[in-house]
Amino acid sequence: MDWTTLKHTLSPKQRFNRDVLWNVASLVVLGVSGIALYIIIGKYRGAAALGVFNQVYAIYIVLSQLAVGGVHASVLKHVSHNQGNAEKCSHITSTALLLALLLSGLVCLAAYFGKAWAGRFLDSPGVAAGMTYAIPGLLFFSLNKILLNVLNGARNMRAFAVFNALRFILILITLIVIIAAGMSADCLPLGFTVAEVFLFVGLMVYVNAHLFVLRVPAALRDWLAEHLSFGYRGMLNGLVSDLNSRVDVLMLGYFCADEHVGVYTMAATVAEGFFLLPVALQRNLNPIIGKYFAEGDIAKIQDVARRMRRITHAGMAMLGLAAALAFPLLIGLFFPDRSFSGSWPVFCILAVGIVIYSGYALMDGILSQGGRPGAHTLLMFCTVTGNAVLNAALIPSLGIIGAATATACAYVLQAALLLTFTKRIFGIRLWR
């Protein structure tokens, strides 16, 4: 159905609930695929190969933020503020894709020449080898980040959910093929590149067929300047956000052997899967918050935040308890040799931090949607600094338990900072 002829027959509440269900289903697929992926690597290639894979993935995620340069956040904001104006959204998207193509090309070159240094820093030759296969995926990852944020900003959440799930399904399929073919563990990061290429083709076809035809605007310089300005102010936000989610893995890689990283990341991956519910809610809230900001209706933002926080905290606490009880059964089922038994206490510690943060994670995009990406960058910089300091202090003496404790404390710190920043900048109280 064409954007201009689309009729919203559902009430706002019905539409939000439908969109949340689609995204929860998508993230369930993503979570199950991610856990299956780690179990397969751990079972058929061992903890060391899983550790190398995750160190490459951590570097890949951090570099992806440099590759997209914050432009995806500009796209999310401007598309959500101009929902229904197909021509303007086409111009926003086309310009962003051109800019991301240039930025990601430069990052890919830098990553290729810097891969050997990364391997030496982490004392892992496998990391340098694995990066060779992952680097081309950075180019397409940045373009896909733009297109996925277009779907999010336009509240086309069903398509967003499908394509978001498809990424991990494609990675999983590629890894199964690599392992079945007997290829070395160094080739496993090829799954990132293959998945992003196929995802890009699908997204381009969908956007052009169902939303708008991508055309380079006559006012190309104007939108380039706008994206660069917003992206420059918000680029560090995405960078430090992803660095915050991977600093534990990178610091473990520096202090510990690949096998220890593999045991830790088995638990961290399940914990990330457990965190998918608030992530799904946040993605659906972002365009709604952007719309309320455009209308100047702060009261509605505060009301939505408070209601959703109470529901999310209660639900996540129950899910956390169930997950903690089920985790050792899952590990024992797939790894009877107890090679990953050390993952259970790591998961329990991480789950506590996630439950505390979950109710506030829903509003993680509020500063960017309110036109203050620099403030969100500062918030995340404070969080990642605290995370890194705690990891550096605790890992040498406590190993993976220290990394889990540091990361859980970082979740609590991020919640406290979000409460403080939101109140001081917008006068919105998320606590009550």
C-alpha positions in Angstrom: 0.0 0.0 0.0 1.4 3.4 -0.9 2.4 5.8 1.9 0.0 8.5 0.7 -3.0 6.3 0.6 -2.3 4.4 3.8 -5.3 4.7 6.2 -4.8 4.1 9.9 -7.9 2.2 10.9 -6.7 1.3 14.4 -6.7 3.5 17.4 -3.3 4.8 18.6 -3.4 2.3 21.5 -4.3 -0.6 19.2 -1.6 0.4 16.7 1.0 0.7 19.5 0.1 -2.7 20.9 0.2 -4.3 17.5 3.6 -2.8 16.7 5.0 -3.9 20.0 3.8 -7.5 19.4 5.5 -7.5 16.0 8.7 -6.2 17.5 8.6 -8.6 20.4 8.1 -11.5 18.0 11.0 -10.1 15.9 13.3 -9.8 18.9 12.3 -13.3 20.1 13.5 -14.6 16.8 16.6 -12.5 17.1 17.3 -13.7 20.6 16.7 -17.3 19.8 18.9 -17.1 16.7 21.6 -15.3 18.7 21.6 -17.9 21.4 21.5 -20.8 18.9 24.4 -19.1 17.0 26.6 -19.1 20.2 25.6 -22.6 21.2 26.6 -23.9 17.8 29.9 -22.1 17.8 30.7 -23.2 21.4 29.7 -26.8 20.7 31.5 -27.3 17.4 34.4 -24.9 17.6 34.9 -24.5 21.4 35.0 -21.6 23.9 38.2 -20.1 22.4 36.6 -19.8 18.9 33.5 -18.2 20.6 35.7 -15.8 22.4 37.5 -14.7 19.2 34.1 -14.4 17.4 32.8 -12.1 20.1 35.9 -9.9 20.2 35.6 -9.4 16.4 31.9 -8.7 16.9 32.6 -6.1 19.6 35.1 -4.3 17.3 32.6 -4.6 14.4 29.8 -3.0 16.4 32.0 -0.1 17.6 33.3 0.5 14.1 29.8 0.4 12.7 29.0 3.6 14.7 31.9 5.4 13.1 30.8 4.1 9.7 27.3 5.5 10.0 28.5 8.7 11.7 25.4 9.4 13.7 23.4 10.0 10.4 20.9 7.2 11.3 19.8 9.2 14.4 19.2 12.3 12.2 17.1 10.1 9.9 15.1 8.7 12.7 14.4 12.2 14.1 13.5 13.9 10.8 11.5 11.0 9.4 9.5 10.8 12.6 8.9 14.5 12.6 7.7 14.4 8.9 5.6 11.3 8.9 3.3 11.3 5.9 5.4 13.6 3.7 6.8 11.1 1.2 8.8 13.5 -0.9 10.6 15.0 2.1 11.3 11.7 3.6 12.7 10.5 0.3 15.1 13.4 0.3 16.1 12.8 3.9 16.8 9.1 3.2 18.6 9.5 -0.1 21.0 12.1 1.2 21.7 10.1 4.3 22.6 7.0 2.2 25.1 8.9 0.1 26.7 10.4 3.2 26.8 7.0 5.0 28.4 5.4 1.9 31.2 7.9 2.0 31.8 7.6 5.7 31.7 3.8 5.8 34.1 3.5 2.9 36.7 5.5 4.8 36.1 3.4 8.0 36.5 0.2 6.1 39.9 1.3 4.8 41.0 2.3 8.2 39.8 -1.0 9.7 41.6 -3.1 7.1 44.9 -1.4 7.8 44.4 -1.5 11.6 43.3 -5.1 12.0 46.8 -6.3 12.8 47.1 -3.8 15.6 43.7 -5.0 17.0 45.0 -8.6 17.0 48.2 -7.6 18.9 46.2 -5.5 21.5 43.9 -8.4 22.3 46.8 -10.9 22.0 44.7 -12.9 19.6 45.8 -13.6 16.0 42.3 -15.0 15.3 40.8 -11.5 15.8 43.0 -10.0 13.1 42.1 -12.8 10.7 38.4 -12.7 11.5 38.2 -8.9 10.9 39.3 -9.5 7.3 36.0 -11.3 6.7 33.8 -8.8 8.7 35.1 -5.5 7.4 33.1 -5.5 4.0 30.0 -5.9 6.1 30.6 -2.5 7.7 29.7 -0.8 4.4 26.3 -2.4 4.1 25.7 -2.3 7.9 25.8 1.5 7.8 23.4 1.7 4.8 21.0 -0.8 6.5 21.1 1.3 9.7 19.8 4.2 7.7 17.0 2.2 6.1 15.9 0.5 9.3 15.7 3.9 11.0 13.5 5.1 8.1 11.1 2.2 8.9 11.2 3.1 12.6 10.7 6.8 12.1 7.8 6.2 9.7 6.3 3.8 12.3 6.3 1.0 9.7 7.1 -1.4 12.6 6.0 -4.6 11.1 8.5 -4.3 8.3 11.1 -3.1 10.8 10.5 -6.2 12.9 10.8 -8.5 9.9 14.0 -7.1 8.6 15.6 -6.8 12.0 14.9 -10.5 12.6 16.2 -11.4 9.2 19.7 -10.1 9.9 20.3 -12.7 12.6 18.6 -15.5 10.7 21.0 -14.8 7.8 24.0 -14.7 10.1 22.9 -18.0 11.7 22.4 -19.7 8.3 25.8 -18.5 7.0 27.6 -19.7 10.1 26.0 -23.1 9.9 27.1 -23.4 6.3 30.7 -22.3 7.3 30.9 -24.9 10.0 29.3 -27.7 7.9 31.8 -26.9 5.1 34.7 -27.4 7.6 36.0 -23.9 7.1 38.3 -22.5 9.9 36.9 -20.6 12.9 38.6 -17.4 11.4 35.9 -17.4 8.7 33.0 -17.2 11.1 32.7 -13.4 10.9 32.0 -13.7 7.2 28.4 -14.2 8.5 28.2 -10.5 9.2 29.1 -9.5 5.7 26.8 -12.0 3.9 23.8 -11.0 6.1 24.2 -7.3 5.5 24.5 -7.7 1.7 21.2 -9.6 1.5 19.5 -7.4 4.0 20.5 -4.3 2.0 18.9 -5.7 -1.1 15.7 -6.5 0.7 15.4 -3.1 2.4 16.1 -1.2 -0.8 13.4 -3.1 -2.6 10.9 -2.6 0.2 11.4 1.1 0.8 11.2 1.9 -2.9 8.1 -0.3 -3.4 6.1 0.5 -0.3 7.2 3.9 1.2 8.7 6.2 -1.4 11.1 6.1 -4.4 14.6 7.2 -3.4 15.7 10.2 -5.3 18.6 12.6 -4.8 17.1 16.0 -3.9 17.8 19.2 -5.6 18.6 20.7 -2.2 21.3 18.0 -1.6 23.6 20.4 0.2 20.9 21.5 2.7 20.2 18.0 3.8 23.9 17.0 3.8 24.5 19.9 6.2 21.6 19.0 8.4 22.7 15.3 8.6 26.3 16.3 9.3 25.3 18.8 12.0 23.0 16.3 13.8 25.3 13.4 13.2 28.3 15.3 14.4 26.5 16.2 17.6 25.1 12.7 18.1 27.8 10.5 16.6 29.7 9.9 19.8 26.4 9.0 21.4 26.0 5.9 19.2 29.7 5.1 19.5 29.9 5.2 23.3 26.5 3.4 23.5 27.8 0.5 21.6 31.2 0.7 23.3 29.4 0.6 26.6 27.7 -2.7 25.5 31.0 -4.2 24.4 33.6 -2.7 26.8 33.4 -5.8 29.1 34.2 -8.1 26.2 37.1 -6.0 24.9 38.6 -5.6 28.4 38.2 -9.3 29.1 40.0 -9.9 25.8 42.8 -7.7 27.0 43.2 -9.2 30.5 42.1 -12.8 29.9 42.4 -15.7 27.4 40.0 -16.3 24.6 38.4 -19.2 26.5 37.4 -17.0 29.4 35.9 -14.5 26.9 33.9 -17.3 25.4 32.4 -18.4 28.7 31.5 -14.9 29.6 29.9 -14.0 26.3 27.7 -17.1 26.4 26.0 -15.6 29.5 26.1 -12.1 28.2 24.3 -13.2 25.0 21.5 -14.8 26.9 21.3 -11.6 29.1 21.0 -9.5 25.9 18.2 -11.7 24.8 16.5 -11.2 28.1 16.8 -7.4 27.5 15.0 -7.5 24.2 11.5 -6.7 25.6 12.4 -3.2 26.8 14.4 -2.7 23.5 11.2 -3.6 21.5 9.2 -1.1 23.6 11.8 1.6 23.2 11.8 1.3 19.4 8.1 1.7 19.3 8.1 4.6 21.7 10.8 6.6 19.7 8.6 7.8 16.9 5.8 8.5 19.4 8.1 10.6 21.5 9.3 12.4 18.4 5.8 13.2 17.4 4.9 14.6 20.9 8.1 16.7 20.9 7.1 18.1 17.5 3.7 19.0 19.0 5.2 20.4 22.2 3.2 18.0 24.4 5.6 17.3 27.2 2.9 16.1 29.5 2.0 13.1 27.3 5.7 12.1 27.1 5.9 12.0 30.9 2.6 10.1 31.3 3.6 7.4 28.8 7.0 7.1 30.4 5.6 6.6 33.9 3.0 4.1 32.9 5.3 2.0 30.8 8.1 2.0 33.4 5.8 0.4 36.1 4.7 -2.3 33.7 8.2 -3.0 32.4 9.8 -3.3 35.8 7.2 -5.8 37.1 7.4 -7.9 34.0 11.2 -7.9 33.7 11.6 -8.9 37.4 9.4 -12.0 36.8 11.2 -12.9 33.6 14.6 -12.4 35.2 13.8 -14.9 38.0 12.5 -17.4 35.4 15.5 -17.0 33.2 18.0 -17.4 36.1 16.3 -20.7 37.1 16.3 -22.0 33.5 19.8 -20.9 32.5 21.8 -23.8 34.1 19.3 -26.3 32.6 20.0 -24.9 29.1 23.8 -24.9 29.6 23.7 -28.4 31.0 21.6 -29.7 28.1 23.9 -28.4 25.4 27.3 -28.7 27.2 27.2 -31.8 29.4 31.0 -31.5 29.8 30.4 -28.4 31.9 32.8 -26.3 29.8 30.4 -23.3 30.1 29.2 -23.9 33.7 30.9 -20.7 34.8 28.4 -18.7 32.7 25.5 -19.0 35.2 26.7 -16.6 38.0 27.7 -14.2 35.3 24.1 -14.2 33.9 22.5 -13.8 37.3 24.7 -10.7 38.1 23.9 -9.2 34.6 20.2 -9.9 35.0 20.0 -7.8 38.2 21.5 -4.8 36.5 19.2 -5.2 33.5 16.0 -5.5 35.6 16.9 -2.3 37.4 17.6 -0.4 34.2 14.8 -1.9 32.1 12.0 0.5 33.1 14.2 3.5 32.1 15.6 1.9 29.0 12.3 2.6 27.4 13.1 6.3 27.3 16.7 5.9 26.1 15.9 7.9 23.0 14.2 10.8 24.7 17.2 13.2 24.5 17.9 12.6 20.8 14.2 12.8 19.9 14.0 16.0 21.9 16.8 17.5 19.7 19.5 17.1 22.3 21.8 14.4 20.9 24.8 16.1 22.5 23.3 15.6 26.0 22.7 11.9 25.3 26.3 11.7 24.1 27.5 13.2 27.4 25.2 10.8 29.3 26.7 7.8 27.5 30.2 9.0 27.8 29.8 9.2 31.6 28.3 5.7 31.6 31.0 4.1 29.5 33.7 5.8 31.5 32.3 4.4 34.7 31.9 1.0 33.0 35.5 0.9 31.8 36.9 2.0 35.2 34.9 -0.6 37.0 35.9 -3.4 34.6 39.6 -2.3 34.8 39.4 -2.5 38.6 37.5 -5.7 39.0 38.6 -8.0 36.1 42.2 -8.5 37.1 41.2 -9.9 40.5 37.7 -11.4 39.8 37.9 -12.3 36.1 34.5 -12.8 34.4 32.6 -12.2 37.7 34.3 -8.8 37.9 33.3 -8.0 34.4 29.7 -9.0 35.1 29.6 -6.9 38.4 31.1 -3.9 36.6 28.6 -4.1 33.7 25.6 -4.5 36.1 26.7 -1.4 38.0 27.0 0.5 34.7 23.3 -0.3 34.0 22.3 1.3 37.3 24.5 4.3 36.6 22.9 4.8 33.2 19.4 4.8 34.8 20.4 7.4 37.4 22.0 9.6 34.7 18.9 9.4 32.5 16.7 10.4 35.3 18.9 13.4 36.1 19.4 14.6 32.5 15.7 14.3 31.5 14.5 16.3 34.6 17.1 19.1 34.1 16.7 19.5 30.4 13.0 18.9 29.8 11.5 19.1 33.2 10.2 15.5 32.8 10.2 13.3 35.9 10.6 9.6 35.0 10.7 8.3 38.5 7.2 9.1 39.9 
